[in-house]
Amino acid sequence: AITDLQKRLSVATGKKVIVSANSSAAIIKLEINKTANIPLGNEGYTLSVTSKNITIKANKPAGVFYGLQTLMQLFPKEIERNEKASNIAWKAPCVEITDYPRFGWRGLMFDVARHFFTKQEGKAYIDQMAKYKFNLMHLHLTDDEGWRIEIKSLPKLTEIGAWNVYRVGQFGTFPPPAPSEPRNFGGFYTQDDIKDLINYAKEKFVNIMPEVDVPGHSLAAIAAYPELSCSGGVKN
């Protein structure tokens, strides 16, 4: 949370952010409650902005992290820029906020099966989830259009099932691919890629729930291993 705060405050403002264990001198204070504030649970927080300082308190680190997301929303929108913003009055309104989630499961689906997204795009998606306090990434890894996760004991799932012929247009009107057309559109995540995504999401207090869509929607798997099909495989 502190590293994230440093980056987001320093890039847009052009100011150096100093982290110190001496909370008495800090302008922005991040505190874990010594005695639990029961209503806050594991993800809630209190945020106090006065004319002198800003204090975020929570029972757990996740609450501090979510309090920081709210704090960023109080600053001018230019705080989200990836370069220095000029002529901005970096002010936040004086407020007293107590906030905790109504729902423990706050998920968004990330469908990489029908259209593949790179690992970096996945990380960018996680960044946006965290800003809005979503905590579960529903990672849709397999479908008719592609198999996106490396299974070392079944290599054809990604050698064959992760790739198809590129098409643009309205769904349902695509001509079937010719045997000579290259099947080079798609991609997949290695096991190391998945580990990296999981660790990155964990830093943002996002869990990843993988989904392998079977027995339905399994044409990519059947294309790779036709013997799995009741009808002897798939056409095209």
matplotlib code that plots the C-alpha trace (Angstrom):
import matplotlib.pyplot as plt

x = [0.0, 2.8, 4.6, 1.4, 0.8, 4.3, 4.0, 0.6, 1.4, 4.8, 4.3, 1.5, 2.6, 6.3, 6.9, 9.1, 7.1, 9.1, 8.1, 8.8, 8.0, 7.6, 3.9, 3.8, 5.5, 3.6, 1.1, -0.5, -0.8, -1.6, -2.5, -3.6, -6.0, -4.5, -8.1, -10.3, -13.1, -15.6, -17.9, -15.0, -14.2, -11.1, -11.7, -13.2, -11.4, -11.9, -10.5, -10.0, -8.9, -8.3, -6.6, -3.4, -3.2, -4.8, -5.3, -6.4, -7.1, -8.2, -8.2, -6.2, -3.9, -6.7, -8.7, -5.7, -5.3, -9.0, -8.8, -6.0, -8.2, -10.8, -8.1, -6.9, -10.5, -10.6, -7.7, -8.1, -8.5, -5.0, -3.7, -4.2, -1.9, 1.3, 3.3, 3.6, 0.6, 1.2, -0.9, -2.9, -3.9, -3.3, -6.1, -8.6, -11.7, -11.9, -14.0, -14.6, -15.4, -16.2, -16.5, -16.8, -18.1, -21.6, -20.5, -17.5, -17.4, -16.9, -16.0, -15.4, -15.0, -12.0, -12.7, -9.4, -10.8, -12.9, -10.3, -6.8, -5.4, -1.7, -0.4, 0.4, -3.2, -4.4, -2.3, -3.8, -7.3, -6.3, -5.2, -8.6, -10.4, -8.4, -9.3, -13.0, -12.5, -13.3, -11.6, -12.1, -11.0, -13.1, -10.5, -12.4, -9.5, -11.2, -14.1, -14.8, -12.6, -9.4, -7.6, -5.4, -3.6, -0.5, -1.1, 2.3, 0.9, -1.4, 0.7, -1.7, -4.2, -2.1, -0.2, -3.5, -6.3, -4.8, -4.7, -7.2, -7.6, -8.0, -11.5, -13.1, -16.8, -20.2, -20.3, -22.0, -21.1, -17.4, -16.5, -14.9, -11.1, -9.3, -6.7, -4.0, -4.9, -2.4, -3.8, -1.7, -4.3, -4.6, -2.1, -1.9, -0.4, 2.4, 2.3, 4.8, 2.6, -0.3, 1.9, 3.0, -0.6, -1.7, 1.2, 0.5, -3.2, -2.4, -0.5, -3.7, -5.9, -7.5, -8.0, -8.1, -10.7, -9.8, -12.6, -12.2, -15.4, -16.2, -18.0, -19.8, -17.9, -14.9, -14.3, -10.8, -9.9, -11.6, -9.7, -6.5, -7.6, -10.4, -10.6, -12.3, -15.3, -18.3, -18.5, -14.8, -13.7, -14.7, -14.8, -12.6]
y = [0.0, 2.4, 1.7, 2.3, 5.5, 6.8, 6.1, 7.6, 10.8, 11.4, 10.8, 13.3, 15.9, 15.8, 15.8, 13.5, 11.3, 10.4, 7.3, 7.4, 5.1, 8.3, 8.7, 11.8, 13.9, 12.4, 14.4, 11.2, 8.6, 4.9, 3.0, -0.5, -0.5, -2.0, -2.7, -3.9, -1.6, -4.4, -2.9, -2.3, -6.0, -7.0, -4.5, -1.4, 1.8, 5.2, 8.2, 11.6, 14.6, 17.8, 21.0, 19.6, 15.9, 12.8, 9.7, 6.2, 3.6, 0.0, -3.4, -5.1, -4.0, -4.5, -1.8, 0.7, -0.1, 0.6, 3.8, 4.9, 4.3, 6.7, 9.2, 9.3, 10.0, 13.0, 14.6, 16.3, 13.8, 14.6, 12.4, 9.5, 10.8, 8.8, 12.0, 15.3, 17.5, 21.3, 24.1, 21.8, 22.7, 19.4, 19.6, 17.2, 18.3, 17.9, 14.8, 12.1, 8.8, 5.4, 2.8, -1.0, -3.3, -4.7, -7.7, -9.9, -11.1, -8.2, -9.8, -8.9, -11.3, -11.1, -13.1, -14.1, -17.2, -15.5, -12.8, -13.2, -10.4, -10.2, -10.6, -6.8, -6.1, -8.4, -6.4, -3.2, -4.7, -5.6, -2.0, -0.7, -3.3, -2.3, 1.4, 0.6, -1.9, -5.1, -8.0, -11.1, -11.5, -14.2, -15.4, -17.1, -19.2, -21.6, -21.6, -22.7, -19.9, -20.7, -22.6, -20.0, -21.8, -24.1, -27.7, -29.4, -32.9, -31.9, -29.6, -29.7, -27.6, -24.6, -25.7, -26.1, -24.9, -21.4, -20.3, -19.6, -17.8, -14.0, -12.7, -9.3, -8.7, -9.7, -12.9, -15.7, -14.5, -15.5, -17.9, -21.1, -21.0, -22.6, -25.3, -22.9, -20.0, -19.4, -20.1, -17.5, -15.3, -15.9, -16.8, -18.4, -18.0, -20.1, -21.5, -18.8, -16.1, -17.3, -17.3, -13.8, -12.6, -14.2, -12.5, -9.2, -9.4, -10.4, -7.1, -5.3, -7.4, -9.1, -12.9, -14.8, -17.4, -19.4, -20.9, -23.9, -24.2, -27.9, -30.1, -27.4, -24.7, -27.0, -27.0, -25.6, -28.7, -31.0, -29.5, -30.3, -33.8, -35.1, -38.4, -36.5, -35.8, -38.1, -37.4, -37.7, -34.1, -30.8, -29.5, -26.5]
z = [0.0, 0.8, -2.4, -4.4, -2.5, -3.2, -6.9, -7.4, -5.4, -6.7, -10.5, -11.0, -8.5, -9.2, -5.5, -3.5, -1.1, 2.0, 4.0, 7.7, 10.7, 12.8, 12.5, 14.6, 11.9, 9.0, 6.9, 5.7, 8.5, 7.8, 11.0, 11.9, 14.8, 18.0, 19.1, 16.3, 15.1, 14.8, 12.1, 9.8, 9.5, 7.4, 4.5, 6.1, 7.1, 8.5, 6.6, 8.3, 6.3, 8.3, 7.5, 9.0, 8.1, 6.7, 8.7, 7.5, 10.1, 9.5, 11.2, 8.4, 5.6, 3.1, 4.8, 4.6, 0.9, 0.2, 2.3, 0.0, -3.1, -1.6, -0.7, -4.4, -5.4, -3.2, -5.0, -8.4, -11.3, -12.6, -9.7, -12.1, -14.7, -15.6, -15.9, -14.0, -14.1, -14.0, -12.5, -10.2, -6.6, -4.9, -2.3, -0.8, 1.0, 4.8, 5.4, 8.0, 6.3, 7.7, 4.9, 4.8, 2.1, 2.1, 0.1, 0.7, -2.9, -5.3, -8.6, -12.2, -15.1, -17.3, -20.5, -22.1, -23.8, -26.5, -27.0, -25.5, -23.4, -22.5, -19.0, -18.9, -19.9, -17.1, -14.6, -15.9, -15.4, -11.8, -11.2, -12.3, -10.1, -7.1, -7.6, -7.3, -4.5, -6.4, -4.8, -7.0, -10.6, -12.4, -14.9, -17.8, -19.2, -21.6, -24.1, -27.6, -29.0, -27.1, -24.3, -22.4, -19.7, -20.0, -19.0, -19.3, -19.4, -22.3, -24.5, -27.5, -25.4, -26.0, -29.1, -31.0, -28.8, -28.1, -31.7, -34.5, -37.7, -37.5, -38.4, -38.2, -38.5, -37.1, -35.1, -37.0, -40.4, -40.5, -43.3, -42.2, -42.2, -45.2, -44.5, -45.8, -43.5, -40.7, -37.2, -35.4, -33.6, -29.9, -27.1, -23.7, -20.2, -19.1, -15.6, -14.6, -16.1, -13.9, -10.8, -11.7, -12.1, -8.8, -6.9, -8.6, -7.7, -4.2, -3.7, -4.7, -2.4, -5.4, -5.5, -8.8, -9.4, -12.5, -14.6, -16.9, -18.9, -19.4, -20.5, -22.6, -24.5, -25.0, -28.7, -28.2, -26.1, -28.6, -31.5, -29.6, -28.5, -30.9, -29.0, -26.2, -28.5, -28.7, -32.5, -33.3, -33.2, -34.6, -38.1, -39.0]

ax = plt.figure().add_subplot(projection="3d")
ax.plot(x, y, z, "-o")
ax.set_aspect("equal")
plt.show()
